[in-house]
Structures are given as C-alpha cells and as structure tokens.
Amino acid sequence: MKSVDLVYEVYGGDNDYPLIILHGFLASSRNWRTVAKRLSADYLVYVLDMRNHGASPHSEQMDYPEMAYDIVCFMDQLGLQNAHVLGHSMGGKIAMWLALHHPHRVKNLMVADIAPVNYKHSFDEMIQSLKQLPLDQITNRKNAELYLAEAIPDTAFRQFLLQNLLLKDGCYCWRINLDIIQKTAHSIVDFPEYSTQHYSDKVLFIAGERSTYIDPEAVFKSFPRAKIVTIPDTGHWLYVEAPDEFCQIINTWLKGE
C-alpha cells in the first residue's frame, strides 16, 4: 500500500492537543475553515485534503484502507502518536476505518452523519454532468452554474461542487481528476468488510435530523459504546447548516461534560 503526502491547513497553538478533520467526498479542507477556526481555541486543528481532493496529489487508487493509511503516514510525519479524529461523510468512513484498524492512533473518534455501511446511491450521473461541462465555453462561475442547473437542481449542492472549478491562466479547469473520481466512486459508497469486530472506546456520532445516513443498528454493531446526537432541522451538511451547535457538541464531547 502506497501513501500520498496530504496537503493540509492548520489552526491553533502548537501546545494544544491535535484534532484531525477529514472532509467528505468532493469537498476539501476549505469547506471546514469556519469550524476549524472555532475549534482551534482549544485544539491544534489539522484539516486535511484527502487524496484526489483539494490540493493533495492524485492517485488511481482510492478506497478506505488506503485513505486511512494516508492518515497514519501523515501522523507519523508530524510525530503525532495519536489525535482526536473528526470525519464527515466519506471522511467519517475514513475515520471509522482508522479507528477499527489503528485504534491506538485515535484518542477520540467523532463521526458526522455517516455509518459503517454500504449505501445504495450512485454518483455516476452527477460526475458525468461535471465531465460534460464545456470548460472552453465557461466565462465565469455563474455561467457554469447555469450549465449544471438542470442536471443538478439543488443550488447549494451545485455551488459546493463548483468549488472544485479553478480559473488557471485565463481558462477554467477542474481541480479534481474526474476520471479517477468516477472510477473509484463505488469504493466511497461502500464500506469494505473488515476483520476487527468492533471498536471498544467511546464514539460520538452526530446526525442531521433531516438526514437518513445514520443507521443505528450498524453503528452499535461496530461501535457498541457509541453515542448518537441529532442536530434539529439539519440535513447531511449539518456542520454548515448549524456550525454553532456542531462545535458546541464537539467541545462538550471532548471535554467530557
């Protein structure tokens, strides 16, 4: 297994305990800046760009064992024996795999709106829509939004995806390699079989009230000491929709209150 050197942003004081944040599919560290800055009052916060995302290197291989190994190597490079680990969606699955297979590297595990299960949805149509965007005809982001409006009607989700669109040398291009993303997307929807039966320490799962991603039965099977907290009137993007409540839950959990 070959790791990639992950690009990251860091917030907080050097003497604070490390907290690693792992973003979701097609997101990046920039999506977590608001939350990271708030949490940096008490922790040394590392927000990583996962492989094939943000400014991190591209790789033809992308699944949870490999991405968790990237985290292990990142921690080794920075001399972090262990850390608090917070992951959302894809990042939550990476965090869970890390805890199941490298439990000594995880001080506190926090998972936002995802469960250790295989989901039935597919990213194929969405990725294909991004690939069909005529980059040579795009003159601004609003122009790109209009092209994608029919295929991706949710305005907030379109704007989220278009954060991966870059203006470089006067032309728009994708920050991400859509061919690799399309090829490996099935691995993101899945959660691979694993030999470790369960993770014995406490785990915090944070759910959005309007989301259906949390599967309590699967959560407690692998994480028997889990606690599930729901943020009212939020969906899958709960840390964006309710950053105050989200950060308060994290701080309360980490301080053992």
HUVEN-V541809 format. One record per pair of residues at least 12 apart in sequence whose C-alpha atoms are under 10 Angstrom apart, sorted by the first residue. I is the first residue (numbers start at 1). J is the second residue. D is the distance in whole Angstrom. If there is no record, write none. Layout:
# HUVEN-V541809
i | j | d
I | J | D
I | J | D
This chain:
# HUVEN-V541809
i | j | d
1 | 61 | 10
1 | 65 | 9
1 | 66 | 7
1 | 69 | 8
1 | 70 | 10
2 | 59 | 10
2 | 61 | 9
2 | 66 | 8
2 | 67 | 10
2 | 69 | 8
2 | 70 | 8
2 | 73 | 10
3 | 51 | 9
3 | 59 | 9
3 | 61 | 10
3 | 66 | 7
3 | 67 | 8
3 | 68 | 9
3 | 69 | 6
3 | 70 | 5
3 | 71 | 9
3 | 72 | 9
3 | 73 | 7
3 | 74 | 9
4 | 50 | 9
4 | 51 | 7
4 | 52 | 10
4 | 56 | 8
4 | 57 | 7
4 | 58 | 8
4 | 59 | 8
4 | 66 | 9
4 | 67 | 9
4 | 69 | 9
4 | 70 | 6
4 | 71 | 9
4 | 73 | 8
4 | 74 | 9
5 | 49 | 10
5 | 50 | 9
5 | 51 | 8
5 | 56 | 7
5 | 57 | 7
5 | 70 | 7
5 | 71 | 9
5 | 73 | 8
5 | 74 | 7
5 | 77 | 9
6 | 48 | 7
6 | 49 | 6
6 | 50 | 6
6 | 51 | 7
6 | 52 | 10
6 | 53 | 9
6 | 54 | 10
6 | 55 | 8
6 | 56 | 5
6 | 57 | 7
6 | 67 | 10
6 | 70 | 7
6 | 71 | 8
6 | 73 | 9
6 | 74 | 7
7 | 29 | 9
7 | 46 | 10
7 | 47 | 9
7 | 48 | 6
7 | 49 | 6
7 | 50 | 8
7 | 51 | 9
7 | 53 | 9
7 | 54 | 8
7 | 55 | 6
7 | 56 | 5
7 | 57 | 8
7 | 74 | 9
8 | 20 | 10
8 | 21 | 10
8 | 28 | 9
8 | 29 | 7
8 | 30 | 10
8 | 45 | 10
8 | 46 | 7
8 | 47 | 5
8 | 48 | 4
8 | 49 | 6
8 | 50 | 9
8 | 54 | 9
8 | 55 | 8
8 | 56 | 8
8 | 74 | 10
9 | 21 | 10
9 | 29 | 7
9 | 30 | 8
9 | 32 | 10
9 | 33 | 9
9 | 36 | 9
9 | 45 | 8
9 | 46 | 6
9 | 47 | 5
9 | 48 | 7
9 | 49 | 8
10 | 29 | 10
10 | 33 | 10
10 | 36 | 8
10 | 37 | 9
10 | 40 | 9
10 | 44 | 7
10 | 45 | 6
10 | 46 | 5
10 | 47 | 6
10 | 48 | 9
11 | 33 | 9
11 | 36 | 7
11 | 37 | 6
11 | 38 | 9
11 | 39 | 9
11 | 40 | 6
11 | 41 | 9
11 | 43 | 8
11 | 44 | 6
11 | 45 | 5
11 | 46 | 7
11 | 47 | 8
12 | 36 | 9
12 | 37 | 8
12 | 38 | 9
12 | 39 | 8
12 | 40 | 4
12 | 41 | 6
12 | 42 | 7
12 | 43 | 6
12 | 44 | 5
12 | 45 | 6
12 | 46 | 9
13 | 40 | 8
13 | 41 | 8
13 | 42 | 8
13 | 43 | 7
13 | 44 | 6
13 | 45 | 9
14 | 43 | 9
14 | 44 | 6
14 | 45 | 10
15 | 42 | 10
15 | 43 | 9
15 | 44 | 8
16 | 40 | 9
16 | 41 | 9
16 | 42 | 7
16 | 43 | 5
16 | 44 | 5
16 | 45 | 9
17 | 40 | 10
17 | 42 | 8
17 | 43 | 5
17 | 44 | 6
17 | 45 | 8
17 | 80 | 10
17 | 82 | 9
17 | 83 | 7
17 | 84 | 8
18 | 40 | 9
18 | 42 | 9
18 | 43 | 6
18 | 44 | 5
18 | 45 | 6
18 | 46 | 7
18 | 80 | 8
18 | 81 | 10
18 | 82 | 8
18 | 83 | 5
18 | 84 | 6
18 | 85 | 9
18 | 107 | 10
19 | 36 | 9
19 | 39 | 9
19 | 40 | 9
19 | 42 | 10
19 | 43 | 6
19 | 44 | 6
19 | 45 | 5
19 | 46 | 6
19 | 47 | 8
19 | 82 | 9
19 | 83 | 6
19 | 84 | 5
19 | 85 | 6
19 | 86 | 7
19 | 106 | 10
19 | 107 | 9
19 | 108 | 9
19 | 109 | 10
20 | 36 | 10
20 | 43 | 10
20 | 44 | 8
20 | 45 | 6
20 | 46 | 5
20 | 47 | 6
20 | 48 | 7
20 | 71 | 9
20 | 75 | 9
20 | 82 | 10
20 | 83 | 7
20 | 84 | 6
20 | 85 | 5
20 | 86 | 6
20 | 87 | 8
20 | 95 | 10
20 | 106 | 10
20 | 109 | 10
21 | 35 | 10
21 | 36 | 8
21 | 45 | 7
21 | 46 | 6
21 | 47 | 5
21 | 48 | 6
21 | 49 | 9
21 | 84 | 9
21 | 85 | 6
21 | 86 | 5
21 | 87 | 6
21 | 88 | 8
21 | 91 | 8
21 | 92 | 9
21 | 95 | 9
21 | 110 | 9
22 | 46 | 9
22 | 47 | 6
22 | 48 | 6
22 | 49 | 8
22 | 50 | 7
22 | 71 | 9
22 | 85 | 8
22 | 86 | 6
22 | 87 | 5
22 | 88 | 6
22 | 89 | 9
22 | 90 | 8
22 | 91 | 5
22 | 92 | 7
22 | 93 | 9
22 | 94 | 8
22 | 95 | 7
22 | 111 | 10
23 | 47 | 8
23 | 48 | 7
23 | 49 | 7
23 | 50 | 7
23 | 53 | 9
23 | 86 | 9
23 | 87 | 6
23 | 88 | 6
23 | 89 | 7
23 | 90 | 7
23 | 91 | 5
23 | 92 | 8
23 | 94 | 9
23 | 112 | 10
24 | 49 | 10
24 | 50 | 9
24 | 53 | 9
24 | 87 | 8
24 | 88 | 5
24 | 89 | 5
24 | 90 | 4
24 | 91 | 5
24 | 92 | 8
24 | 93 | 9
24 | 94 | 9
24 | 112 | 10
24 | 188 | 10
24 | 237 | 10
25 | 50 | 9
25 | 52 | 10
25 | 53 | 8
25 | 88 | 9
25 | 89 | 7
25 | 90 | 5
25 | 91 | 8
25 | 161 | 10
25 | 181 | 9
25 | 185 | 9
25 | 188 | 8
25 | 189 | 10
26 | 50 | 10
26 | 52 | 9
26 | 53 | 6
26 | 54 | 8
26 | 90 | 9
26 | 160 | 9
26 | 161 | 7
26 | 162 | 10
26 | 163 | 9
26 | 164 | 8
26 | 176 | 8
26 | 178 | 10
26 | 181 | 9
27 | 49 | 8
27 | 50 | 9
27 | 53 | 7
27 | 54 | 7
27 | 90 | 9
27 | 91 | 10
27 | 160 | 8
27 | 161 | 8
27 | 163 | 8
27 | 164 | 8
28 | 47 | 9
28 | 48 | 7
28 | 49 | 5
28 | 50 | 7
28 | 51 | 10
28 | 52 | 10
28 | 53 | 6
28 | 54 | 5
28 | 55 | 8
28 | 56 | 9
28 | 163 | 9
28 | 164 | 9
29 | 46 | 9
29 | 47 | 5
29 | 48 | 6
29 | 49 | 5
29 | 50 | 9
29 | 53 | 9
29 | 54 | 7
29 | 55 | 9
30 | 47 | 8
30 | 48 | 9
30 | 49 | 9
30 | 54 | 8
30 | 163 | 9
31 | 47 | 10
31 | 160 | 9
31 | 163 | 9
31 | 239 | 10
31 | 240 | 8
32 | 47 | 7
32 | 48 | 10
32 | 239 | 8
32 | 240 | 8
32 | 243 | 10
33 | 47 | 8
34 | 239 | 9
34 | 240 | 9
34 | 243 | 8
34 | 247 | 10
35 | 239 | 7
35 | 240 | 8
35 | 243 | 7
35 | 244 | 8
35 | 246 | 8
35 | 247 | 7
36 | 247 | 9
38 | 243 | 9
38 | 244 | 9
38 | 247 | 7
38 | 248 | 10
38 | 251 | 10
39 | 247 | 7
39 | 248 | 9
39 | 250 | 8
39 | 251 | 8
42 | 251 | 9
42 | 255 | 10
43 | 84 | 9
43 | 251 | 10
44 | 83 | 10
44 | 84 | 10
45 | 83 | 10
45 | 84 | 9
45 | 85 | 10
46 | 83 | 10
46 | 85 | 10
47 | 86 | 10
48 | 71 | 9
48 | 74 | 9
48 | 91 | 10
50 | 62 | 10
50 | 67 | 7
50 | 68 | 10
50 | 70 | 8
50 | 71 | 9
50 | 90 | 10
50 | 91 | 8
50 | 94 | 10
51 | 63 | 10
51 | 66 | 9
51 | 67 | 7
51 | 70 | 8
51 | 176 | 10
52 | 175 | 9
52 | 176 | 6
52 | 177 | 7
52 | 178 | 9
52 | 180 | 8
52 | 181 | 7
53 | 164 | 9
53 | 175 | 8
53 | 176 | 6
53 | 177 | 9
53 | 181 | 9
54 | 163 | 9
54 | 164 | 7
54 | 175 | 7
54 | 176 | 7
55 | 175 | 8
55 | 176 | 9
56 | 175 | 10
56 | 176 | 9
57 | 176 | 10
58 | 176 | 8
58 | 177 | 7
58 | 180 | 8
58 | 181 | 10
59 | 177 | 9
59 | 180 | 8
59 | 181 | 10
60 | 177 | 10
60 | 179 | 9
60 | 180 | 6
60 | 181 | 9
60 | 183 | 8
60 | 184 | 8
61 | 180 | 8
61 | 181 | 10
61 | 183 | 9
61 | 184 | 7
61 | 187 | 10
62 | 180 | 9
62 | 181 | 8
62 | 183 | 9
62 | 184 | 6
62 | 185 | 8
62 | 186 | 10
62 | 187 | 7
62 | 188 | 8
63 | 90 | 10
63 | 94 | 9
63 | 184 | 7
63 | 185 | 9
63 | 186 | 9
63 | 187 | 5
63 | 188 | 7
63 | 189 | 10
63 | 190 | 9
63 | 191 | 9
63 | 192 | 9
64 | 90 | 9
64 | 91 | 9
64 | 93 | 7
64 | 94 | 6
64 | 95 | 9
64 | 96 | 9
64 | 97 | 7
64 | 98 | 9
64 | 187 | 8
64 | 188 | 8
64 | 190 | 9
64 | 191 | 7
64 | 192 | 8
65 | 93 | 10
65 | 94 | 8
65 | 97 | 7
65 | 98 | 8
65 | 101 | 9
65 | 191 | 10
65 | 192 | 8
65 | 194 | 10
66 | 94 | 9
66 | 97 | 10
67 | 91 | 9
67 | 93 | 10
67 | 94 | 6
67 | 95 | 9
67 | 97 | 9
67 | 98 | 9
68 | 91 | 9
68 | 93 | 9
68 | 94 | 5
68 | 95 | 7
68 | 96 | 9
68 | 97 | 6
68 | 98 | 5
68 | 99 | 9
68 | 101 | 9
68 | 102 | 9
69 | 94 | 9
69 | 97 | 9
69 | 98 | 8
69 | 101 | 10
69 | 102 | 9
70 | 94 | 10
70 | 98 | 10
71 | 94 | 9
71 | 95 | 9
71 | 98 | 8
71 | 105 | 10
72 | 98 | 8
72 | 102 | 8
72 | 105 | 8
75 | 105 | 8
80 | 105 | 8
81 | 104 | 8
81 | 105 | 6
81 | 106 | 9
81 | 107 | 10
82 | 102 | 10
82 | 103 | 9
82 | 104 | 7
82 | 105 | 4
82 | 106 | 5
82 | 107 | 6
82 | 108 | 9
83 | 104 | 9
83 | 105 | 6
83 | 106 | 5
83 | 107 | 5
83 | 108 | 7
83 | 109 | 9
84 | 105 | 9
84 | 106 | 6
84 | 107 | 5
84 | 108 | 5
84 | 109 | 6
84 | 110 | 8
84 | 254 | 8
85 | 98 | 9
85 | 99 | 9
85 | 105 | 9
85 | 106 | 6
85 | 107 | 7
85 | 108 | 6
85 | 109 | 5
85 | 110 | 6
85 | 111 | 8
86 | 106 | 10
86 | 108 | 8
86 | 109 | 6
86 | 110 | 5
86 | 111 | 6
86 | 112 | 8
86 | 204 | 9
86 | 205 | 10
86 | 250 | 9
87 | 109 | 8
87 | 110 | 7
87 | 111 | 5
87 | 112 | 6
87 | 113 | 9
87 | 114 | 9
87 | 205 | 10
88 | 110 | 9
88 | 111 | 6
88 | 112 | 5
88 | 113 | 6
88 | 114 | 7
88 | 205 | 10
88 | 206 | 9
88 | 236 | 9
88 | 237 | 9
88 | 238 | 9
88 | 239 | 9
89 | 111 | 8
89 | 112 | 6
89 | 113 | 6
89 | 114 | 5
89 | 115 | 8
89 | 188 | 9
89 | 189 | 10
89 | 213 | 9
89 | 236 | 8
89 | 237 | 9
90 | 111 | 10
90 | 112 | 10
90 | 113 | 10
90 | 114 | 8
90 | 115 | 10
90 | 188 | 7
90 | 189 | 8
90 | 190 | 10
90 | 191 | 10
91 | 111 | 8
91 | 112 | 9
91 | 114 | 9
91 | 188 | 10
92 | 109 | 9
92 | 110 | 8
92 | 111 | 5
92 | 112 | 6
92 | 113 | 8
92 | 114 | 6
92 | 115 | 8
92 | 116 | 9
92 | 205 | 9
93 | 111 | 8
93 | 112 | 10
93 | 113 | 10
93 | 114 | 7
93 | 115 | 7
93 | 116 | 6
93 | 117 | 9
93 | 188 | 9
93 | 189 | 10
93 | 190 | 9
93 | 191 | 7
93 | 192 | 10
94 | 111 | 10
94 | 116 | 10
94 | 188 | 10
94 | 191 | 9
95 | 109 | 7
95 | 110 | 8
95 | 111 | 7
96 | 109 | 8
96 | 110 | 9
96 | 111 | 8
96 | 114 | 10
96 | 115 | 9
96 | 116 | 7
96 | 191 | 10
96 | 199 | 9
96 | 203 | 10
96 | 222 | 9
96 | 223 | 9
97 | 116 | 9
97 | 191 | 9
97 | 192 | 9
97 | 194 | 9
97 | 196 | 10
97 | 199 | 10
99 | 196 | 10
99 | 198 | 9
99 | 199 | 7
99 | 200 | 10
99 | 201 | 9
99 | 203 | 10
99 | 223 | 10
100 | 194 | 8
100 | 195 | 9
100 | 196 | 6
100 | 197 | 8
100 | 198 | 7
100 | 199 | 6
100 | 200 | 9
100 | 222 | 9
100 | 223 | 9
101 | 194 | 9
101 | 195 | 9
101 | 196 | 7
101 | 198 | 10
101 | 199 | 9
102 | 199 | 10
103 | 199 | 7
103 | 200 | 9
103 | 201 | 9
106 | 201 | 10
107 | 201 | 9
107 | 202 | 10
107 | 203 | 10
107 | 254 | 10
108 | 201 | 8
108 | 202 | 7
108 | 203 | 7
108 | 204 | 8
108 | 253 | 9
108 | 254 | 7
109 | 201 | 9
109 | 202 | 8
109 | 203 | 5
109 | 204 | 6
109 | 205 | 9
109 | 226 | 10
109 | 254 | 10
110 | 202 | 9
110 | 203 | 6
110 | 204 | 5
110 | 205 | 6
110 | 206 | 8
110 | 226 | 10
110 | 227 | 10
110 | 250 | 8
110 | 253 | 9
110 | 254 | 9
111 | 203 | 8
111 | 204 | 6
111 | 205 | 5
111 | 206 | 6
111 | 207 | 9
111 | 214 | 10
111 | 228 | 9
112 | 204 | 8
112 | 205 | 6
112 | 206 | 5
112 | 207 | 6
112 | 208 | 8
112 | 213 | 10
112 | 214 | 9
112 | 228 | 10
112 | 229 | 10
112 | 230 | 10
112 | 236 | 8
112 | 237 | 9
112 | 238 | 8
112 | 239 | 8
112 | 246 | 9
113 | 205 | 7
113 | 206 | 6
113 | 207 | 5
113 | 208 | 6
113 | 209 | 10
113 | 211 | 8
113 | 212 | 8
113 | 213 | 6
113 | 214 | 6
113 | 215 | 9
113 | 228 | 10
113 | 229 | 10
113 | 230 | 9
113 | 235 | 9
113 | 236 | 6
113 | 237 | 8
113 | 238 | 8
113 | 239 | 10
114 | 205 | 8
114 | 206 | 8
114 | 207 | 8
114 | 208 | 10
114 | 211 | 9
114 | 212 | 9
114 | 213 | 5
114 | 214 | 5
114 | 215 | 8
114 | 219 | 9
114 | 236 | 9
115 | 191 | 9
115 | 205 | 9
115 | 207 | 10
115 | 213 | 7
115 | 214 | 5
115 | 215 | 6
115 | 216 | 8
115 | 217 | 9
115 | 218 | 7
115 | 219 | 6
115 | 220 | 10
115 | 222 | 10
116 | 190 | 9
116 | 191 | 6
116 | 192 | 9
116 | 193 | 10
116 | 213 | 10
116 | 214 | 9
116 | 215 | 8
116 | 216 | 10
116 | 218 | 6
116 | 219 | 7
116 | 220 | 10
116 | 221 | 9
116 | 222 | 8
116 | 223 | 9
117 | 189 | 8
117 | 190 | 7
117 | 191 | 5
117 | 192 | 8
117 | 193 | 9
117 | 213 | 9
117 | 214 | 9
117 | 215 | 8
117 | 218 | 7
117 | 219 | 9
118 | 186 | 10
118 | 187 | 9
118 | 188 | 9
118 | 189 | 6
118 | 190 | 4
118 | 191 | 5
118 | 192 | 8
118 | 193 | 10
119 | 186 | 10
119 | 188 | 9
119 | 189 | 5
119 | 190 | 6
119 | 191 | 8
119 | 213 | 9
120 | 186 | 10
120 | 189 | 7
120 | 190 | 8
121 | 186 | 9
121 | 189 | 7
121 | 190 | 10
122 | 185 | 8
122 | 186 | 7
122 | 188 | 10
122 | 189 | 7
123 | 181 | 9
123 | 182 | 8
123 | 185 | 7
123 | 186 | 8
123 | 188 | 10
123 | 189 | 9
124 | 181 | 10
124 | 182 | 7
124 | 183 | 9
124 | 185 | 8
124 | 186 | 9
125 | 151 | 8
125 | 152 | 9
125 | 182 | 10
126 | 148 | 10
126 | 151 | 7
126 | 152 | 7
126 | 158 | 10
126 | 161 | 10
126 | 182 | 10
127 | 161 | 10
127 | 178 | 7
127 | 179 | 9
127 | 181 | 8
127 | 182 | 6
127 | 185 | 9
128 | 151 | 10
128 | 178 | 9
128 | 179 | 9
128 | 182 | 8
129 | 147 | 9
129 | 148 | 7
129 | 150 | 10
129 | 151 | 7
129 | 152 | 8
130 | 144 | 10
130 | 147 | 10
130 | 148 | 8
130 | 151 | 9
130 | 152 | 9
130 | 158 | 10
130 | 161 | 9
130 | 162 | 9
130 | 165 | 10
130 | 174 | 9
130 | 178 | 8
131 | 174 | 9
131 | 177 | 10
131 | 178 | 7
131 | 179 | 8
131 | 182 | 10
132 | 147 | 9
132 | 148 | 9
133 | 145 | 10
133 | 147 | 7
133 | 148 | 7
134 | 147 | 8
134 | 172 | 10
134 | 173 | 10
135 | 165 | 9
135 | 171 | 8
135 | 172 | 6
135 | 173 | 7
135 | 174 | 9
136 | 171 | 7
136 | 172 | 7
136 | 173 | 9
137 | 171 | 9
137 | 172 | 9
138 | 171 | 8
138 | 172 | 7
138 | 173 | 10
139 | 167 | 10
139 | 170 | 9
139 | 171 | 8
139 | 172 | 8
140 | 167 | 9
140 | 171 | 10
140 | 172 | 8
141 | 159 | 9
141 | 162 | 8
141 | 163 | 9
141 | 165 | 8
141 | 166 | 9
141 | 167 | 9
141 | 172 | 9
142 | 159 | 9
142 | 162 | 10
144 | 158 | 9
144 | 159 | 10
144 | 162 | 8
144 | 165 | 9
144 | 172 | 10
145 | 158 | 7
145 | 159 | 7
145 | 161 | 10
145 | 162 | 8
146 | 158 | 10
148 | 162 | 10
157 | 237 | 10
162 | 174 | 9
162 | 175 | 10
163 | 175 | 9
164 | 176 | 7
164 | 177 | 10
196 | 222 | 9
197 | 221 | 8
197 | 222 | 6
197 | 223 | 9
198 | 219 | 10
198 | 220 | 9
198 | 221 | 7
198 | 222 | 4
198 | 223 | 6
198 | 224 | 7
198 | 225 | 10
199 | 220 | 10
199 | 221 | 9
199 | 222 | 6
199 | 223 | 5
199 | 224 | 7
199 | 225 | 8
199 | 226 | 9
200 | 222 | 9
200 | 223 | 7
200 | 224 | 7
200 | 225 | 7
200 | 226 | 9
201 | 223 | 8
201 | 224 | 8
201 | 225 | 6
201 | 226 | 8
202 | 223 | 8
202 | 224 | 8
202 | 225 | 5
202 | 226 | 6
202 | 227 | 8
203 | 219 | 10
203 | 220 | 10
203 | 223 | 7
203 | 224 | 9
203 | 225 | 6
203 | 226 | 5
203 | 227 | 6
203 | 228 | 9
203 | 253 | 9
204 | 223 | 10
204 | 225 | 9
204 | 226 | 6
204 | 227 | 5
204 | 228 | 6
204 | 229 | 8
204 | 249 | 9
204 | 250 | 9
204 | 253 | 8
204 | 254 | 10
205 | 219 | 9
205 | 223 | 10
205 | 226 | 7
205 | 227 | 6
205 | 228 | 5
205 | 229 | 6
205 | 230 | 8
206 | 227 | 8
206 | 228 | 6
206 | 229 | 5
206 | 230 | 6
206 | 231 | 7
206 | 238 | 9
206 | 239 | 10
206 | 246 | 8
206 | 249 | 8
206 | 250 | 9
207 | 228 | 7
207 | 229 | 6
207 | 230 | 5
207 | 231 | 6
207 | 232 | 9
207 | 234 | 8
207 | 235 | 8
207 | 236 | 8
207 | 237 | 10
207 | 238 | 8
208 | 229 | 9
208 | 230 | 6
208 | 231 | 5
208 | 232 | 7
208 | 233 | 7
208 | 234 | 5
208 | 235 | 5
208 | 236 | 6
208 | 237 | 8
208 | 238 | 6
208 | 239 | 9
208 | 241 | 10
208 | 242 | 10
209 | 229 | 10
209 | 230 | 6
209 | 231 | 6
209 | 232 | 5
209 | 233 | 6
209 | 234 | 5
209 | 235 | 6
209 | 236 | 9
209 | 238 | 9
210 | 230 | 10
210 | 231 | 9
210 | 232 | 8
210 | 233 | 6
210 | 234 | 6
210 | 235 | 5
210 | 236 | 8
210 | 238 | 10
211 | 230 | 10
211 | 233 | 9
211 | 234 | 7
211 | 235 | 5
211 | 236 | 5
211 | 237 | 9
211 | 238 | 9
212 | 235 | 8
212 | 236 | 8
213 | 235 | 9
213 | 236 | 8
214 | 228 | 9
214 | 230 | 10
214 | 236 | 10
216 | 228 | 8
227 | 253 | 10
229 | 249 | 8
230 | 246 | 10
230 | 249 | 10
231 | 245 | 7
231 | 246 | 8
231 | 249 | 9
232 | 245 | 9
